[in-house]
Amino acid sequence: MDKTGSQTKTLVIATTNIHNYNSSGIYLEQLLKQYDIVCIQEHWLFSFEKKKLSEASNSHTCFAKAVDDEDPISAIQRPRGFGGVAVYVPTKWAAVTRFATEGDHQFCVITIDIPNCHLCIVNCYLPCRGYRTSAAMYAEALDQLRELIIKYSTTYTVIVCGDLNASVKQSDHINNNHDRMLTSLCEEVGFSTPENYQHGPTFHHSDGRSSQVDYFLIHKERDKTICKVEFERKLADLNTADHLSLIAHVNFNDCKSKEDTITTL
């Protein structure tokens, strides 16, 4: 699709927790050859290393955040990597893409503006469980996500994606506090998985358990914007991470204009 959006109506977005760019670079390179936009979590690179992410594709522009962006460490101090999020968009769309500054290192937000189409992607890597302060950290992260959704939903179709480290309630069964908090937020702002959605485990624990923690979410009034969400199968043999990748088929021309607003609260 060209930057006017006139050539193709369907945009394909991939989201994947690559669990270390240095060990998953080949897989990422192939994803970028297959899909229009690729959102990644846990690239594990620090601020001084983020330029490495641009080496994955000559045809995409990378917008990234690292965990130390606010207080950069030096190469001499470098500990084991962790966290980090990024969004790759086709370079030919760079003129109509904006890298938003809101949110901390757990969020990478971009907006795409073309005639009759205004899309906002909020790529997330939210805190995991297992720490004494994990519930408080998760609640704080959800507060940021709520603010992002409310702000951008007034002028954009907002798609939230990434590793949310919790499951959105699909039944009366909820496993933990993270599930409860995420489900509560989704109900509050009117977000859910779209209708044509392939549910199933996306994260495989080392102890043999599995859970669904990776998502595409959109406002219920806009769920037809995402035609289909499914597991990424074409390149599964190259995926060495413990998360499955998801792909969303988005009706690009159905993303609402700035004059068409949605009430989220």
C-alpha positions in Angstrom: 0.0 0.0 0.0 1.3 3.5 -0.8 1.2 6.3 1.8 -2.2 7.5 0.6 -3.8 4.1 1.5 -5.4 3.8 -1.9 -3.8 0.6 -3.2 -4.6 -2.0 -0.5 -7.5 -2.2 1.9 -6.0 -4.9 4.2 -3.0 -4.2 6.5 -1.4 -7.2 8.3 0.1 -6.5 11.7 2.3 -9.0 13.6 3.0 -9.0 17.3 5.7 -11.2 18.9 7.7 -11.4 22.1 11.1 -12.2 20.6 12.8 -12.7 24.0 16.1 -11.2 23.0 16.8 -9.6 19.6 20.3 -11.0 19.5 19.0 -14.6 19.5 15.8 -14.0 17.4 17.1 -11.6 14.8 16.7 -14.1 11.9 13.1 -14.7 12.8 12.4 -11.0 13.1 14.0 -10.3 9.7 11.7 -12.9 8.1 8.6 -11.5 9.9 9.4 -8.1 8.4 9.5 -9.6 4.9 6.1 -11.1 5.4 4.0 -8.5 7.2 3.3 -4.7 6.9 3.8 -3.8 10.6 5.6 -5.8 13.2 5.4 -5.1 16.9 8.0 -6.7 19.2 8.4 -7.0 22.9 11.5 -8.0 25.0 14.2 -7.0 22.5 16.5 -6.8 25.6 18.6 -4.0 24.1 19.6 -0.9 26.1 19.3 2.7 24.8 22.9 2.8 23.4 22.1 -0.5 21.4 18.7 0.4 20.0 20.2 1.2 16.6 20.7 -2.5 16.1 17.0 -2.9 15.7 17.2 -1.0 12.4 19.5 -3.6 11.0 16.7 -6.1 10.7 15.1 -4.5 7.6 16.1 -2.1 4.9 12.4 -1.4 4.1 11.1 -0.6 7.5 11.6 2.2 10.0 11.9 1.2 13.6 10.4 3.1 16.6 11.8 1.7 19.8 12.0 2.2 23.6 14.5 0.6 26.0 14.2 0.2 29.7 17.0 2.7 30.3 15.8 5.5 28.0 15.2 7.8 31.0 18.6 7.0 32.6 20.9 5.5 29.9 23.6 3.1 31.0 27.0 2.8 29.3 28.3 -0.2 27.5 30.8 -0.7 30.4 27.9 -1.0 32.9 25.8 -3.3 30.7 23.9 -6.0 32.7 21.9 -8.8 31.2 19.3 -7.4 28.9 15.6 -7.3 29.6 12.4 -5.6 28.4 12.1 -3.1 25.6 9.4 -2.6 22.9 9.5 -1.6 19.3 7.2 -1.1 16.3 8.4 -1.5 12.7 6.5 0.3 9.9 7.2 0.5 6.2 9.7 3.3 5.5 7.4 4.5 2.7 4.9 5.4 5.4 7.3 7.3 7.6 6.0 10.7 6.5 2.5 9.8 7.8 3.7 8.0 11.0 4.3 9.7 14.3 6.2 8.2 17.3 4.3 9.3 20.4 6.2 10.1 23.5 3.5 9.1 26.1 4.0 6.0 28.2 7.2 4.6 29.7 9.4 1.9 28.4 6.6 -0.6 28.6 4.7 1.1 25.7 5.6 2.0 22.2 2.9 4.1 20.6 2.7 5.1 17.0 0.0 6.9 15.0 -0.6 6.7 11.2 -2.6 9.5 9.5 -3.7 9.3 5.9 -6.9 10.6 4.3 -10.0 9.0 5.9 -7.8 6.7 8.0 -6.3 7.4 11.5 -4.8 4.5 13.2 -3.0 4.3 16.6 -1.1 1.2 17.7 -0.2 0.8 21.3 2.4 -2.0 21.6 2.8 -3.2 25.2 5.0 -5.4 27.4 3.3 -5.4 30.8 4.8 -6.6 34.1 4.8 -10.3 34.8 3.7 -11.9 38.0 5.9 -13.6 40.6 7.4 -10.6 42.5 6.3 -9.0 45.8 5.5 -5.7 44.0 4.1 -7.2 40.8 0.5 -6.4 41.5 1.3 -2.7 42.2 3.5 -2.5 39.1 0.8 -4.1 37.0 -1.8 -1.7 38.3 0.5 1.3 37.5 1.1 0.0 34.0 -2.7 -0.4 33.4 -3.2 3.2 34.6 -0.8 4.3 31.8 -2.6 2.1 29.3 -6.0 3.5 30.3 -4.7 7.1 29.7 -3.3 6.1 26.3 -6.6 4.5 25.2 -8.7 7.5 26.4 -6.4 10.1 24.8 -6.1 8.5 21.4 -9.6 7.0 21.1 -11.0 10.5 20.6 -9.2 10.9 17.3 -7.9 7.4 16.2 -8.9 3.8 15.9 -6.7 2.3 18.7 -5.3 -1.2 18.5 -3.7 -2.5 21.6 -1.3 -5.4 21.1 1.6 -7.2 22.7 2.5 -9.3 25.7 0.0 -8.3 28.4 1.2 -10.9 30.9 -2.4 -11.6 31.8 -5.5 -13.2 30.2 -8.6 -11.4 29.2 -11.6 -13.2 30.8 -13.3 -15.5 28.2 -15.5 -17.2 30.8 -16.3 -16.9 34.5 -12.8 -18.4 35.3 -10.1 -16.0 36.2 -6.7 -17.2 37.3 -5.1 -14.3 39.2 -5.0 -10.7 40.1 -3.4 -9.7 36.8 -6.3 -11.3 34.9 -8.8 -9.5 37.0 -7.2 -6.1 36.6 -6.8 -6.5 32.8 -10.4 -7.8 32.4 -11.7 -4.9 34.5 -9.8 -2.3 32.4 -11.1 -3.8 29.2 -14.7 -3.7 30.5 -14.1 -0.1 31.7 -12.8 1.3 28.3 -14.9 -1.0 26.1 -12.0 -3.0 24.6 -12.1 -6.7 23.7 -10.7 -9.3 21.3 -12.4 -8.9 17.9 -15.0 -11.4 16.8 -12.9 -13.5 14.4 -10.2 -14.4 16.9 -8.1 -17.5 17.3 -7.9 -18.2 21.0 -5.4 -20.5 22.6 -2.2 -20.6 24.6 0.4 -18.1 23.4 3.0 -18.6 26.1 4.6 -21.9 27.1 6.1 -22.0 30.6 9.2 -23.9 31.4 7.2 -26.1 33.8 5.0 -27.3 31.0 2.0 -25.0 31.7 0.7 -22.7 29.0 -1.4 -19.6 28.9 -2.9 -16.9 26.6 -1.1 -13.6 27.4 -0.4 -12.1 23.9 -3.3 -10.2 22.3 -4.8 -7.8 19.9 -7.5 -5.7 21.5 -9.8 -3.1 20.0 -12.9 -1.1 21.0 -16.0 -3.2 20.8 -17.6 -0.7 18.4 -14.7 -1.1 16.1 -14.1 -4.8 16.2 -15.0 -5.3 12.5 -11.9 -3.2 11.8 -9.8 -6.3 12.6 -11.1 -8.9 10.1 -9.2 -11.8 11.7 -6.5 -12.6 14.3 -4.6 -15.9 14.0 -1.4 -17.6 15.1 1.6 -16.9 12.8 2.3 -20.3 11.2 4.4 -19.5 8.1 7.6 -18.9 10.0 6.9 -20.9 13.2 10.0 -23.1 12.6 12.2 -20.0 13.0 10.7 -18.9 16.3 13.0 -19.8 19.2 11.1 -17.8 21.8 8.6 -19.2 24.2 5.7 -17.1 22.8 3.7 -17.7 19.7 3.3 -14.8 17.3 -0.1 -13.4 16.3 -1.1 -11.7 13.1 -4.1 -9.3 12.7 -5.7 -8.6 9.3 -6.9 -5.0 9.6 -9.4 -3.3 7.3 -7.2 -0.2 6.8 -10.0 1.9 5.2 -12.3 1.1 8.1 -10.1 3.0 10.6 -12.2 5.9 11.6 -11.5 9.5 10.7 -10.7 12.2 13.3 -14.3 13.5 13.1 -15.8 10.1 14.1 -15.2 9.7 17.8 -15.9 6.9 20.3 -16.8 7.3 23.9 -14.5 5.0 26.1 -15.9 5.9 29.5 
